Amino acid sequence: MSEESRIVNLEVRAAFQDKLIGELNEVVREFAQRVERLERELKELREGADAPDIGPANERPPHY
């Protein structure tokens, strides 16, 4: 294998790796956004579960 073909091969590999790293970075960013959204939703659900229940379910029936 000539030196020139080795250099071309390395350049092709580097270009492929750069493209792949960019694609993987985008996937990681999307997952990070999803995790942040899910963490916010979970926090809201936990806060809602800690709140006192108000409404007919907690009222004493009229016959007491």
N, C-alpha and C positions, 0 to 999 in steps of 0.2 A: 504494500500500500504506500503510495507516494505521500510526501509530506503535505502537499496541497490537498489531496483527497482527505487526509486525516483532519486538516484544519476545517475543511468544508463540513465534514461529519461532525466535528465538535461544535461548529456554529449552528448546524441544524439541531443538534441535541440541546444546545443552550436556548435556542428560540422556542423549541417545544417545551422545555422546562419553564421558561418565562411565561408562556401562555397557560400552562397547567397551573402554575403558582397563582396567576391572576384569577383563574376560574375557581380554584380552591379557596382563595381569599374571599371571593364573592359568596361562596357557599357558607363559609364560616361567619361572615357578616350577617347573612340571612338568618342563620341559626341563632346568633347572638340576639338579634332583634326579636325573634320568636320567644327565646328564653326570657328576655326582659318583659315582654308582653304577658307571658304566662305567670311570671313572678308577681307582676302588678295585679293580675286577675286573682291569683291565689291570696294575695294580701287583702284584697277587697272582700273575698269570700270569708276569710278568717275574721276580719273585722265585723262583717255582717253576722257571723255565727256568735261572736262575743256580745253583740248588742242584745239588750233585753227584748224578749218577745212582747209585742204589744198587739192586742187585738182580741177578737172573740175566743180564740183558742185558750187564752190565759184568764179569761173572766170566769168568775164563779157562776154557775147556773142560777137562775132566779129562784129556784126552790130551796136554796140554802139560807 
